[in-house]
């Protein structure tokens, strides 16, 4: 389980819960569904290069790199010791990591075929700005997932978590239903696929 750090921009980094490493059978089942859905959408886009924004400890982007060994994979996140320790543990020949602290992404226009943000936009003070930057850097697709609301908060409260904040996970600044997420992403391009691995919403957008 990672520690939690708050950046100067108010963004929470690190995991409040180690969802990939959990031994809880229910969590493992949910994460298997999450990863299976993400991989299906990745293979639908079949990108030759991916920028994964907010890659965390690198678990998912490493698995993508292994699945698409001919593709260039770049994972970026903030400077936080547990995140960088994770990068050292999740390596692949076609995968590189970079610390990025600024809201603007230090990449050229259309440098990547796809940009992804998995469980990231809910943490950002200005998710629209990040989506615009992702769309600038990607020439073909965006892949995004967020917790499905209000289900996410209801599940937290059902397990006795975060009652004082009505079930809101620490660091979640934004909340989307499936409908409101579709509306947000439709501004970037055509929604190709929208999936609902419980309890998330995941969307593939063609730019």
MOKA-V893857 format. One line per field, one symbol per residue. ss: DSSP state (H for helix, E for strand, L for the rest). phi: phi as a letter, one per 20 degrees, with the letter a starting at -180 (. if undefined). A space follows every 50 residues. Layout:
ss = ???
phi = ???
This chain:
ss = LLLLEELLLLLEELLLLLLLLLLLHHHHHHHHHHHHHHHHHHHHHLLLEE EEELLLLLHHHHHHHHHLLLLEEEEEELLLHHHHHHHHHLLLLLEEEEEL LLLLLLLLLLLEEEEEEELLHHHLLLHHHHHHHHHHHEEEEEEEEEEELL HHHHHHHHLLLLHHHLLLLLLLLLLELHHHHHHHHHLLLEEEEEELLLLE EEEEEEL
phi = .efdcdffeneednefbeffdfeffffffffffffffffffgffflfebc ddemfmfnfffffffffcfeeeccdcaffbgfffffffecdbgdccdbec deffeecfglfdfcccbdmcffeefcffffffffffeddccdcccbfede ggfffgffendlffdlnffgneecbceffffgffffferefebcdcffdc dccddef
